[in-house]
Amino acid sequence: MDYIHELRPLIGHRKIILNCAGAIITRDDKILFQRRSDNNKWGLIGGLLEMNETYEEAAIREIREETGLKVKLTGFVGIFHNHDMVWSNGDQAHVISAVYTAEIISGEPRIDEESFELRFFGKDELPEVFAEDHKAALEAYFNGVKYPMPHENHYSKRGFHGQSY
């Protein structure tokens, strides 16, 4: 069972902060979108971080789980917020999403239980996107925002080694 499924019975539908990661996956100048099975709406590929997972790890894992694709993250678009996300079951959250660009290394898109459909769309034929953080990420992407891959701070599980600051 994942972290959020363990947490929700304890707090109910109360608004919480959730960290997410995903990517704008391109092929032939088109972007891959997912029509979600929980709300029948279109969005980018990505999902919630699990405990002890980095944004990069979460993005790659979620893409693999939801599409079957193996990808390489190629750039960083930014951090985007959806302050008032509400799921169909009533769960509420302030969603903070790290969005990357990605290229497909191997595989062909295939749906899982979270998707009704996966489809590539060109810039002039984009579907209506449901999430505010996804809309903001796409706007930044189409405005040319793409940073080099950041180096995430992977803290040492061995603990503090006496460095002075």
OpenMM code with the backbone's topology and positions (N, CA, C; nanometers):
from openmm import Vec3, app, unit

residues = "MET ASP TYR ILE HIS GLU LEU ARG PRO LEU ILE GLY HIS ARG LYS ILE ILE LEU ASN CYS ALA GLY ALA ILE ILE THR ARG ASP ASP LYS ILE LEU PHE GLN ARG ARG SER ASP ASN ASN LYS TRP GLY LEU ILE GLY GLY LEU LEU GLU MET ASN GLU THR TYR GLU GLU ALA ALA ILE ARG GLU ILE ARG GLU GLU THR GLY LEU LYS VAL LYS LEU THR GLY PHE VAL GLY ILE PHE HIS ASN HIS ASP MET VAL TRP SER ASN GLY ASP GLN ALA HIS VAL ILE SER ALA VAL TYR THR ALA GLU ILE ILE SER GLY GLU PRO ARG ILE ASP GLU GLU SER PHE GLU LEU ARG PHE PHE GLY LYS ASP GLU LEU PRO GLU VAL PHE ALA GLU ASP HIS LYS ALA ALA LEU GLU ALA TYR PHE ASN GLY VAL LYS TYR PRO MET PRO HIS GLU ASN HIS TYR SER LYS ARG GLY PHE HIS GLY GLN SER TYR".split()
positions = [
    Vec3(0.0854, -0.1182, 0.0000),
    Vec3(0.0000, 0.0000, 0.0000),
    Vec3(0.0896, 0.1240, 0.0000),
    Vec3(0.0542, 0.2247, -0.0778),
    Vec3(0.1376, 0.3433, -0.0842),
    Vec3(0.1067, 0.4418, 0.0278),
    Vec3(0.1924, 0.5384, 0.0392),
    Vec3(0.1891, 0.6364, 0.1470),
    Vec3(0.0542, 0.7071, 0.1603),
    Vec3(-0.0001, 0.7572, 0.0523),
    Vec3(-0.1251, 0.8335, 0.0590),
    Vec3(-0.2418, 0.7432, 0.0971),
    Vec3(-0.2426, 0.6195, 0.0482),
    Vec3(-0.3498, 0.5266, 0.0872),
    Vec3(-0.3426, 0.4914, 0.2359),
    Vec3(-0.2243, 0.4961, 0.2936),
    Vec3(-0.2102, 0.4749, 0.4378),
    Vec3(-0.2522, 0.5996, 0.5157),
    Vec3(-0.2255, 0.7165, 0.4596),
    Vec3(-0.2529, 0.8429, 0.5269),
    Vec3(-0.4010, 0.8818, 0.5256),
    Vec3(-0.4687, 0.8615, 0.4144),
    Vec3(-0.6067, 0.9093, 0.3994),
    Vec3(-0.7039, 0.8549, 0.5044),
    Vec3(-0.6976, 0.7286, 0.5451),
    Vec3(-0.7898, 0.6833, 0.6501),
    Vec3(-0.7712, 0.7569, 0.7834),
    Vec3(-0.6520, 0.8103, 0.8052),
    Vec3(-0.6238, 0.8820, 0.9286),
    Vec3(-0.6751, 1.0256, 0.9266),
    Vec3(-0.6778, 1.0867, 0.8076),
    Vec3(-0.7141, 1.2289, 0.7992),
    Vec3(-0.8401, 1.2567, 0.7182),
    Vec3(-0.8955, 1.1544, 0.6563),
    Vec3(-1.0154, 1.1742, 0.5757),
    Vec3(-0.9862, 1.2551, 0.4507),
    Vec3(-1.0820, 1.3395, 0.4111),
    Vec3(-1.0701, 1.4172, 0.2867),
    Vec3(-0.9995, 1.5510, 0.3072),
    Vec3(-0.9545, 1.5778, 0.4278),
    Vec3(-0.8914, 1.7050, 0.4635),
    Vec3(-0.7820, 1.7438, 0.3634),
    Vec3(-0.7694, 1.8730, 0.3378),
    Vec3(-0.6698, 1.9229, 0.2439),
    Vec3(-0.5292, 1.9033, 0.2993),
    Vec3(-0.4431, 1.8456, 0.2159),
    Vec3(-0.3036, 1.8223, 0.2512),
    Vec3(-0.2149, 1.8718, 0.1373),
    Vec3(-0.0867, 1.8803, 0.1635),
    Vec3(0.0101, 1.9126, 0.0596),
    Vec3(0.0626, 1.7817, 0.0021),
    Vec3(0.0596, 1.7716, -0.1304),
    Vec3(0.1101, 1.6529, -0.1986),
    Vec3(0.2194, 1.6933, -0.2966),
    Vec3(0.3263, 1.6168, -0.2998),
    Vec3(0.4346, 1.6368, -0.3947),
    Vec3(0.4191, 1.5390, -0.5101),
    Vec3(0.4290, 1.5917, -0.6305),
    Vec3(0.4135, 1.5108, -0.7507),
    Vec3(0.5296, 1.5358, -0.8456),
    Vec3(0.5466, 1.4440, -0.9380),
    Vec3(0.6467, 1.4605, -1.0424),
    Vec3(0.5936, 1.3988, -1.1705),
    Vec3(0.6283, 1.4601, -1.2807),
    Vec3(0.5857, 1.4106, -1.4105),
    Vec3(0.6686, 1.4736, -1.5195),
    Vec3(0.6261, 1.4489, -1.6430),
    Vec3(0.7058, 1.4984, -1.7546),
    Vec3(0.6206, 1.5294, -1.8760),
    Vec3(0.6751, 1.6173, -1.9554),
    Vec3(0.6240, 1.6444, -2.0897),
    Vec3(0.7053, 1.5543, -2.1807),
    Vec3(0.6415, 1.4471, -2.2255),
    Vec3(0.7073, 1.3439, -2.3068),
    Vec3(0.6749, 1.3730, -2.4523),
    Vec3(0.7781, 1.3910, -2.5336),
    Vec3(0.7555, 1.4269, -2.6734),
    Vec3(0.8050, 1.3188, -2.7688),
    Vec3(0.7356, 1.3141, -2.8817),
    Vec3(0.7763, 1.2294, -2.9947),
    Vec3(0.7237, 1.2965, -3.1203),
    Vec3(0.8097, 1.3188, -3.2162),
    Vec3(0.7717, 1.3824, -3.3420),
    Vec3(0.6988, 1.5148, -3.3189),
    Vec3(0.7510, 1.5963, -3.2284),
    Vec3(0.6951, 1.7282, -3.1954),
    Vec3(0.5535, 1.7225, -3.1388),
    Vec3(0.5167, 1.6089, -3.0831),
    Vec3(0.3869, 1.5948, -3.0176),
    Vec3(0.4091, 1.5531, -2.8728),
    Vec3(0.3133, 1.5891, -2.7877),
    Vec3(0.3215, 1.5602, -2.6445),
    Vec3(0.2257, 1.4475, -2.6084),
    Vec3(0.2720, 1.3557, -2.5230),
    Vec3(0.1898, 1.2448, -2.4779),
    Vec3(0.1007, 1.2889, -2.3623),
    Vec3(-0.0296, 1.2659, -2.3772),
    Vec3(-0.1278, 1.2960, -2.2734),
    Vec3(-0.1987, 1.1678, -2.2312),
    Vec3(-0.2511, 1.1712, -2.1106),
    Vec3(-0.3247, 1.0594, -2.0522),
    Vec3(-0.4676, 1.1046, -2.0232),
    Vec3(-0.5657, 1.0271, -2.0712),
    Vec3(-0.7045, 1.0496, -2.0298),
    Vec3(-0.7276, 0.9572, -1.9121),
    Vec3(-0.7422, 1.0187, -1.7949),
    Vec3(-0.7419, 0.9466, -1.6680),
    Vec3(-0.8719, 0.8709, -1.6447),
    Vec3(-0.8600, 0.7555, -1.5816),
    Vec3(-0.9779, 0.6739, -1.5520),
    Vec3(-1.0542, 0.7243, -1.4302),
    Vec3(-0.9915, 0.8075, -1.3447),
    Vec3(-1.0623, 0.8547, -1.2256),
    Vec3(-1.1520, 0.9753, -1.2532),
    Vec3(-1.1240, 1.0509, -1.3603),
    Vec3(-1.2073, 1.1677, -1.3891),
    Vec3(-1.2393, 1.1860, -1.5381),
    Vec3(-1.1901, 1.0963, -1.6227),
    Vec3(-1.2144, 1.0991, -1.7670),
    Vec3(-1.1590, 1.2261, -1.8315),
    Vec3(-1.0577, 1.2869, -1.7697),
    Vec3(-1.0009, 1.4111, -1.8216),
    Vec3(-0.8548, 1.3913, -1.8593),
    Vec3(-0.8053, 1.4823, -1.9443),
    Vec3(-0.6699, 1.4741, -1.9965),
    Vec3(-0.5703, 1.5455, -1.9061),
    Vec3(-0.4502, 1.4894, -1.8989),
    Vec3(-0.3418, 1.5517, -1.8251),
    Vec3(-0.2079, 1.4961, -1.8687),
    Vec3(-0.1025, 1.5524, -1.8123),
    Vec3(0.0323, 1.5025, -1.8362),
    Vec3(0.0532, 1.3730, -1.7586),
    Vec3(0.1585, 1.3040, -1.7912),
    Vec3(0.1906, 1.1788, -1.7242),
    Vec3(0.2722, 1.2094, -1.5989),
    Vec3(0.2294, 1.1541, -1.4863),
    Vec3(0.3022, 1.1740, -1.3623),
    Vec3(0.2183, 1.1310, -1.2440),
    Vec3(0.2708, 1.1530, -1.1247),
    Vec3(0.1960, 1.1142, -1.0066),
    Vec3(0.2685, 1.1485, -0.8785),
    Vec3(0.2166, 1.0959, -0.7700),
    Vec3(0.2626, 1.1290, -0.6356),
    Vec3(0.3959, 1.0636, -0.6009),
    Vec3(0.4777, 1.1368, -0.5265),
    Vec3(0.6004, 1.0800, -0.4730),
    Vec3(0.5657, 0.9804, -0.3639),
    Vec3(0.6441, 0.8765, -0.3552),
    Vec3(0.6362, 0.7810, -0.2454),
    Vec3(0.7407, 0.8208, -0.1411),
    Vec3(0.7277, 0.7678, -0.0226),
    Vec3(0.8218, 0.7962, 0.0845),
    Vec3(0.9636, 0.7617, 0.0399),
    Vec3(1.0594, 0.8492, 0.0708),
    Vec3(1.2021, 0.8325, 0.0412),
    Vec3(1.2351, 0.8305, -0.1078),
    Vec3(1.1511, 0.8915, -0.1898),
    Vec3(1.1712, 0.8949, -0.3336),
    Vec3(1.2017, 1.0389, -0.3756),
    Vec3(1.2913, 1.0569, -0.4723),
    Vec3(1.3190, 1.1894, -0.5260),
    Vec3(1.2170, 1.2225, -0.6347),
    Vec3(1.2131, 1.3503, -0.6740),
    Vec3(1.1242, 1.3900, -0.7836),
    Vec3(1.1599, 1.3163, -0.9125),
    Vec3(1.2901, 1.3070, -0.9416),
    Vec3(1.3337, 1.2369, -1.0625),
    Vec3(1.2898, 1.0910, -1.0608),
    Vec3(1.3140, 1.0237, -0.9487),
    Vec3(1.2750, 0.8826, -0.9371),
    Vec3(1.1244, 0.8661, -0.9534),
    Vec3(1.0477, 0.9561, -0.8927),
    Vec3(0.9018, 0.9474, -0.9027),
    Vec3(0.8549, 0.9680, -1.0459),
    Vec3(0.9115, 1.0659, -1.1157),
    Vec3(0.8715, 1.0915, -1.2541),
    Vec3(0.8965, 0.9685, -1.3414),
    Vec3(1.0150, 0.9128, -1.3310),
    Vec3(1.0496, 0.7949, -1.4125),
    Vec3(0.9612, 0.6769, -1.3762),
    Vec3(0.9392, 0.6525, -1.2463),
    Vec3(0.8555, 0.5409, -1.2021),
    Vec3(0.7119, 0.5583, -1.2506),
    Vec3(0.6543, 0.6768, -1.2299),
    Vec3(0.5156, 0.7005, -1.2699),
    Vec3(0.4969, 0.6847, -1.4206),
    Vec3(0.5917, 0.7345, -1.4977),
    Vec3(0.5826, 0.7206, -1.6438),
    Vec3(0.5855, 0.5734, -1.6820),
    Vec3(0.6742, 0.4978, -1.6200),
    Vec3(0.6842, 0.3543, -1.6492),
    Vec3(0.5542, 0.2818, -1.6120),
    Vec3(0.5001, 0.3132, -1.4911),
    Vec3(0.3772, 0.2475, -1.4452),
    Vec3(0.2573, 0.2825, -1.5328),
    Vec3(0.2452, 0.4092, -1.5707),
    Vec3(0.1247, 0.4552, -1.6393),
    Vec3(0.1291, 0.4396, -1.7908),
    Vec3(0.2496, 0.4208, -1.8473),
    Vec3(0.2594, 0.4117, -1.9933),
    Vec3(0.3367, 0.2911, -2.0439),
    Vec3(0.4173, 0.2277, -1.9580),
    Vec3(0.5046, 0.1198, -2.0018),
    Vec3(0.6311, 0.1688, -2.0690),
    Vec3(0.6501, 0.3006, -2.0773),
    Vec3(0.7650, 0.3573, -2.1459),
    Vec3(0.8859, 0.3706, -2.0536),
    Vec3(1.0023, 0.3455, -2.1089),
    Vec3(1.1269, 0.3776, -2.0415),
    Vec3(1.1708, 0.5116, -2.0989),
    Vec3(1.1934, 0.6104, -2.0111),
    Vec3(1.2276, 0.7443, -2.0573),
    Vec3(1.3566, 0.7941, -1.9932),
    Vec3(1.4116, 0.8963, -2.0556),
    Vec3(1.5245, 0.9695, -2.0008),
    Vec3(1.4763, 1.1123, -1.9788),
    Vec3(1.4933, 1.1629, -1.8567),
    Vec3(1.4585, 1.3015, -1.8292),
    Vec3(1.5661, 1.3892, -1.8920),
    Vec3(1.5240, 1.4879, -1.9719),
    Vec3(1.6188, 1.5674, -2.0498),
    Vec3(1.6302, 1.7119, -2.0049),
    Vec3(1.5355, 1.7584, -1.9270),
    Vec3(1.5386, 1.8966, -1.8810),
    Vec3(1.4349, 1.9175, -1.7729),
    Vec3(1.4395, 2.0346, -1.7138),
    Vec3(1.3494, 2.0687, -1.6044),
    Vec3(1.2669, 2.1903, -1.6463),
    Vec3(1.1355, 2.1779, -1.6418),
    Vec3(1.0466, 2.2883, -1.6797),
    Vec3(1.0193, 2.3758, -1.5582),
    Vec3(0.9994, 2.3145, -1.4411),
    Vec3(0.9796, 2.3944, -1.3216),
    Vec3(0.8937, 2.3272, -1.2171),
    Vec3(0.8631, 2.4043, -1.1138),
    Vec3(0.7744, 2.3620, -1.0052),
    Vec3(0.6428, 2.4366, -1.0249),
    Vec3(0.5335, 2.3637, -1.0236),
    Vec3(0.4020, 2.4218, -1.0503),
    Vec3(0.3035, 2.3801, -0.9411),
    Vec3(0.2092, 2.4678, -0.9108),
    Vec3(0.1147, 2.4464, -0.8012),
    Vec3(-0.0284, 2.4350, -0.8510),
    Vec3(-0.1020, 2.3462, -0.7884),
    Vec3(-0.2470, 2.3385, -0.8021),
    Vec3(-0.2980, 2.3505, -0.6586),
    Vec3(-0.3370, 2.4708, -0.6197),
    Vec3(-0.3706, 2.5002, -0.4800),
    Vec3(-0.4998, 2.4339, -0.4330),
    Vec3(-0.5873, 2.4012, -0.5248),
    Vec3(-0.7202, 2.3524, -0.4857),
    Vec3(-0.7623, 2.2283, -0.5637),
    Vec3(-0.6803, 2.1260, -0.5610),
    Vec3(-0.7137, 2.0005, -0.6281),
    Vec3(-0.8144, 1.9231, -0.5435),
    Vec3(-0.9204, 1.8744, -0.6089),
    Vec3(-1.0195, 1.7905, -0.5416),
    Vec3(-1.0448, 1.6695, -0.6313),
    Vec3(-1.0281, 1.5504, -0.5763),
    Vec3(-1.0538, 1.4278, -0.6499),
    Vec3(-1.2025, 1.3923, -0.6411),
    Vec3(-1.2467, 1.3034, -0.7269),
    Vec3(-1.3887, 1.2658, -0.7325),
    Vec3(-1.4387, 1.2040, -0.6018),
    Vec3(-1.3483, 1.1478, -0.5214),
    Vec3(-1.3895, 1.0887, -0.3932),
    Vec3(-1.3937, 1.1920, -0.2804),
    Vec3(-1.3611, 1.3183, -0.3113),
    Vec3(-1.3649, 1.4248, -0.2117),
    Vec3(-1.2311, 1.4591, -0.1482),
    Vec3(-1.1264, 1.3810, -0.1756),
    Vec3(-0.9939, 1.4116, -0.1227),
    Vec3(-0.9473, 1.5463, -0.1782),
    Vec3(-0.8885, 1.6285, -0.0895),
    Vec3(-0.8429, 1.7620, -0.1277),
    Vec3(-0.6927, 1.7742, -0.1065),
    Vec3(-0.6302, 1.8574, -0.1902),
    Vec3(-0.4861, 1.8762, -0.1759),
    Vec3(-0.4394, 2.0048, -0.2417),
    Vec3(-0.3286, 2.0537, -0.1909),
    Vec3(-0.2469, 2.1533, -0.2592),
    Vec3(-0.1356, 2.0702, -0.3222),
    Vec3(-0.1376, 2.0597, -0.4546),
    Vec3(-0.0438, 1.9753, -0.5277),
    Vec3(0.0743, 2.0603, -0.5744),
    Vec3(0.1939, 2.0130, -0.5444),
    Vec3(0.3180, 2.0764, -0.5898),
    Vec3(0.3847, 1.9785, -0.6857),
    Vec3(0.3976, 2.0200, -0.8119),
    Vec3(0.4473, 1.9298, -0.9163),
    Vec3(0.5802, 1.9752, -0.9733),
    Vec3(0.6759, 1.8848, -0.9750),
    Vec3(0.8015, 1.9051, -1.0465),
    Vec3(0.7824, 1.8455, -1.1855),
    Vec3(0.7984, 1.9287, -1.2881),
    Vec3(0.7731, 1.8826, -1.4251),
    Vec3(0.9024, 1.8895, -1.5061),
    Vec3(0.9326, 1.7787, -1.5705),
    Vec3(1.0514, 1.7627, -1.6525),
    Vec3(1.0114, 1.7497, -1.7987),
    Vec3(1.1110, 1.7525, -1.8874),
    Vec3(1.0921, 1.7073, -2.0242),
    Vec3(1.1557, 1.5690, -2.0317),
    Vec3(1.1037, 1.4859, -2.1206),
    Vec3(1.1557, 1.3497, -2.1302),
    Vec3(1.1512, 1.3007, -2.2738),
    Vec3(1.2463, 1.2151, -2.3048),
    Vec3(1.2460, 1.1475, -2.4339),
    Vec3(1.2303, 0.9981, -2.4103),
    Vec3(1.1649, 0.9336, -2.5036),
    Vec3(1.1400, 0.7901, -2.4935),
    Vec3(1.2666, 0.7141, -2.5326),
    Vec3(1.3087, 0.6246, -2.4443),
    Vec3(1.4235, 0.5386, -2.4720),
    Vec3(1.3756, 0.4087, -2.5359),
    Vec3(1.2667, 0.3515, -2.4803),
    Vec3(1.2142, 0.2275, -2.5374),
    Vec3(1.0680, 0.2094, -2.4981),
    Vec3(1.0005, 0.1270, -2.5766),
    Vec3(0.8623, 0.0924, -2.5492),
    Vec3(0.7630, 0.1696, -2.6334),
    Vec3(0.6411, 0.1225, -2.6293),
    Vec3(0.5270, 0.1886, -2.6930),
    Vec3(0.4241, 0.2139, -2.5843),
    Vec3(0.3556, 0.3282, -2.5906),
    Vec3(0.2575, 0.3595, -2.4855),
    Vec3(0.1495, 0.2519, -2.4735),
    Vec3(0.1208, 0.2125, -2.3499),
    Vec3(0.0118, 0.1192, -2.3209),
    Vec3(-0.0571, 0.1669, -2.1938),
    Vec3(-0.1871, 0.1535, -2.1896),
    Vec3(-0.2620, 0.2035, -2.0745),
    Vec3(-0.2538, 0.1054, -1.9572),
    Vec3(-0.2743, 0.1602, -1.8363),
    Vec3(-0.2881, 0.0794, -1.7164),
    Vec3(-0.4235, 0.1126, -1.6549),
    Vec3(-0.4462, 0.0711, -1.5308),
    Vec3(-0.5760, 0.0936, -1.4670),
    Vec3(-0.6050, 0.2411, -1.4397),
    Vec3(-0.5033, 0.3273, -1.4462),
    Vec3(-0.5235, 0.4703, -1.4226),
    Vec3(-0.5603, 0.5462, -1.5493),
    Vec3(-0.5620, 0.4779, -1.6634),
    Vec3(-0.5829, 0.5464, -1.7911),
    Vec3(-0.6933, 0.4823, -1.8740),
    Vec3(-0.7685, 0.5688, -1.9404),
    Vec3(-0.8598, 0.5229, -2.0449),
    Vec3(-0.7901, 0.5278, -2.1801),
    Vec3(-0.6976, 0.6228, -2.1933),
    Vec3(-0.6355, 0.6445, -2.3236),
    Vec3(-0.5045, 0.7201, -2.3065),
    Vec3(-0.4084, 0.6896, -2.3940),
    Vec3(-0.2845, 0.7646, -2.4073),
    Vec3(-0.2750, 0.8075, -2.5526),
    Vec3(-0.2444, 0.9360, -2.5737),
    Vec3(-0.2394, 0.9833, -2.7117),
    Vec3(-0.1445, 1.1025, -2.7225),
    Vec3(-0.0722, 1.1081, -2.8351),
    Vec3(0.0142, 1.2219, -2.8646),
    Vec3(-0.0687, 1.3297, -2.9340),
    Vec3(-0.0471, 1.4554, -2.8913),
    Vec3(-0.1154, 1.5700, -2.9507),
    Vec3(-0.0121, 1.6747, -2.9905),
    Vec3(-0.0355, 1.7364, -3.1064),
    Vec3(0.0463, 1.8498, -3.1479),
    Vec3(0.0008, 1.9756, -3.0763),
    Vec3(0.0829, 2.0795, -3.0829),
    Vec3(0.0543, 2.2050, -3.0131),
    Vec3(-0.0808, 2.2641, -3.0529),
    Vec3(-0.1200, 2.2493, -3.1770),
    Vec3(-0.2443, 2.3091, -3.2265),
    Vec3(-0.3674, 2.2216, -3.2057),
    Vec3(-0.3507, 2.1063, -3.1419),
    Vec3(-0.4642, 2.0155, -3.1215),
    Vec3(-0.4733, 1.9639, -2.9787),
    Vec3(-0.4187, 2.0393, -2.8839),
    Vec3(-0.4140, 1.9940, -2.7450),
    Vec3(-0.5541, 1.9716, -2.6885),
    Vec3(-0.5691, 1.8673, -2.6056),
    Vec3(-0.6979, 1.8459, -2.5396),
    Vec3(-0.7141, 1.9453, -2.4244),
    Vec3(-0.8350, 1.9565, -2.3733),
    Vec3(-0.8565, 2.0378, -2.2544),
    Vec3(-0.7925, 1.9660, -2.1366),
    Vec3(-0.7056, 2.0354, -2.0649),
    Vec3(-0.6301, 1.9776, -1.9540),
    Vec3(-0.6976, 2.0174, -1.8235),
    Vec3(-0.7124, 1.9225, -1.7313),
    Vec3(-0.7908, 1.9446, -1.6102),
    Vec3(-0.7169, 2.0121, -1.4962),
    Vec3(-0.5876, 1.9910, -1.4826),
    Vec3(-0.5157, 2.0342, -1.3626),
    Vec3(-0.4419, 2.1655, -1.3870),
    Vec3(-0.4529, 2.2566, -1.2905),
    Vec3(-0.3898, 2.3879, -1.3021),
    Vec3(-0.2379, 2.3784, -1.3136),
    Vec3(-0.1762, 2.2848, -1.2401),
    Vec3(-0.0313, 2.2699, -1.2482),
    Vec3(0.0113, 2.2206, -1.3861),
    Vec3(-0.0683, 2.1347, -1.4483),
    Vec3(-0.0377, 2.0863, -1.5830),
    Vec3(-0.0507, 2.2002, -1.6840),
    Vec3(-0.1552, 2.2812, -1.6693),
    Vec3(-0.1741, 2.3957, -1.7597),
    Vec3(-0.0558, 2.4914, -1.7509),
    Vec3(-0.0128, 2.5213, -1.6292),
    Vec3(0.0993, 2.6129, -1.6096),
    Vec3(0.2291, 2.5548, -1.6667),
    Vec3(0.2500, 2.4261, -1.6489),
    Vec3(0.3703, 2.3609, -1.7026),
    Vec3(0.3704, 2.3654, -1.8549),
    Vec3(0.2568, 2.3394, -1.9171),
    Vec3(0.2483, 2.3449, -2.0626),
    Vec3(0.2713, 2.4861, -2.1141),
    Vec3(0.2162, 2.5844, -2.0453),
    Vec3(0.2378, 2.7244, -2.0850),
    Vec3(0.3865, 2.7586, -2.0791),
    Vec3(0.4530, 2.7197, -1.9710),
    Vec3(0.5972, 2.7445, -1.9583),
    Vec3(0.6737, 2.6736, -2.0697),
    Vec3(0.6395, 2.5483, -2.0942),
    Vec3(0.7064, 2.4697, -2.1987),
    Vec3(0.6917, 2.5364, -2.3349),
    Vec3(0.5707, 2.5773, -2.3695),
    Vec3(0.5480, 2.6404, -2.4993),
    Vec3(0.6093, 2.7798, -2.5085),
    Vec3(0.6407, 2.8400, -2.3947),
    Vec3(0.7122, 2.9678, -2.3923),
    Vec3(0.8634, 2.9483, -2.3905),
    Vec3(0.9076, 2.8237, -2.4067),
    Vec3(1.0501, 2.7955, -2.4195),
    Vec3(1.1243, 2.7725, -2.2897),
    Vec3(1.0532, 2.7573, -2.1790),
    Vec3(1.1203, 2.7349, -2.0517),
    Vec3(1.1688, 2.5901, -2.0454),
    Vec3(1.2976, 2.5734, -2.0322),
    Vec3(1.3568, 2.4414, -2.0122),
    Vec3(1.4947, 2.4625, -1.9516),
    Vec3(1.5084, 2.4214, -1.8279),
    Vec3(1.6333, 2.4352, -1.7557),
    Vec3(1.7123, 2.3046, -1.7663),
    Vec3(1.8430, 2.3123, -1.7457),
    Vec3(1.9201, 2.1875, -1.7374),
    Vec3(1.8679, 2.1033, -1.6210),
    Vec3(1.8961, 1.9768, -1.6249),
    Vec3(1.8539, 1.8891, -1.5165),
    Vec3(1.9186, 1.9340, -1.3859),
    Vec3(1.8369, 1.9589, -1.2828),
    Vec3(1.8950, 1.9949, -1.1529),
    Vec3(1.9571, 1.8715, -1.0880),
    Vec3(2.0474, 1.8961, -0.9986),
    Vec3(2.1067, 1.7863, -0.9223),
    Vec3(2.0369, 1.7832, -0.7874),
    Vec3(1.9544, 1.6814, -0.7668),
    Vec3(1.8824, 1.6712, -0.6403),
    Vec3(1.9778, 1.6325, -0.5289),
    Vec3(1.9477, 1.6814, -0.4109),
    Vec3(2.0274, 1.6522, -0.2933),
    Vec3(1.9852, 1.5164, -0.2383),
    Vec3(2.0674, 1.4163, -0.2618),
    Vec3(2.0409, 1.2816, -0.2105),
    Vec3(2.1120, 1.2696, -0.0766),
    Vec3(2.0354, 1.2852, 0.0297),
    Vec3(2.0977, 1.2849, 0.1617),
    Vec3(2.1522, 1.1470, 0.1951),
    Vec3(2.2593, 1.1459, 0.2687),
    Vec3(2.3243, 1.0214, 0.3059),
    Vec3(2.2483, 0.9540, 0.4194),
    Vec3(2.2125, 0.8297, 0.4021),
    Vec3(2.1442, 0.7553, 0.5078),
    Vec3(2.2390, 0.7189, 0.6212),
    Vec3(2.3682, 0.7421, 0.6009),
    Vec3(2.4656, 0.7152, 0.7067),
    Vec3(2.4692, 0.8279, 0.8082),
    Vec3(2.4107, 0.9402, 0.7748),
    Vec3(2.4019, 1.0501, 0.8708),
    Vec3(2.5064, 1.1582, 0.8512),
    Vec3(2.5064, 1.2510, 0.9420),
    Vec3(2.5946, 1.3667, 0.9389),
    Vec3(2.7392, 1.3236, 0.9613),
    Vec3(2.8303, 1.3789, 0.8839),
    Vec3(2.9693, 1.3377, 0.8914),
    Vec3(3.0609, 1.4448, 0.9498),
    Vec3(3.0037, 1.5361, 1.0279),
    Vec3(3.0857, 1.6328, 1.0995),
    Vec3(3.1318, 1.7528, 1.0201),
    Vec3(3.0756, 1.7759, 0.9017),
    Vec3(3.1156, 1.8947, 0.8264),
    Vec3(3.0702, 2.0194, 0.9006),
    Vec3(3.1505, 2.1257, 0.8896),
    Vec3(3.1088, 2.2524, 0.9495),
    Vec3(3.0474, 2.3403, 0.8432),
    Vec3(2.9549, 2.4239, 0.8878),
    Vec3(2.8847, 2.5125, 0.7945),
    Vec3(2.9045, 2.6545, 0.8343),
] * unit.nanometer
topology = app.Topology()
chain = topology.addChain("A")
for resn in residues:
    res = topology.addResidue(resn, chain)
    for name in ("N", "CA", "C"):
        topology.addAtom(name, app.Element.getBySymbol(name[0]), res)
